[in-house]
């Protein structure tokens, strides 16, 4: 990321690339999430950061996201692993998405030399 920044690619541009990857991951996670009321599915979000694509699920209004995803043996809740399933589904496509996004930035800035 530092090398790209030194070439003239701006931090906001890198956030856009990571944001598109995390948005796709969030879409997949929401697709795999179990649904009763739909609150858990609606709480899944992709975050924009310059160096990573992160996906979050749950908040104060949806405190059960962790136990639903990871399970809770003591309460006999089986793990659904919706976040891990989304990660596995997206894992093969991330390098391509990242390469395409960075190449687009390089082309837009005429940095290809």
Secondary structure, 3 states (H helix, E strand, C coil): CHHHHHHCCCHHHHHHHHHHHHHHHHHHHHHHCCCCCCHHHHHCEEEECCCCEEEECCCHHHCCHHHHHHCEHHHCECCCCHHHHHHHHHHHHHHHHHHHHHHHHHHHCCCCC
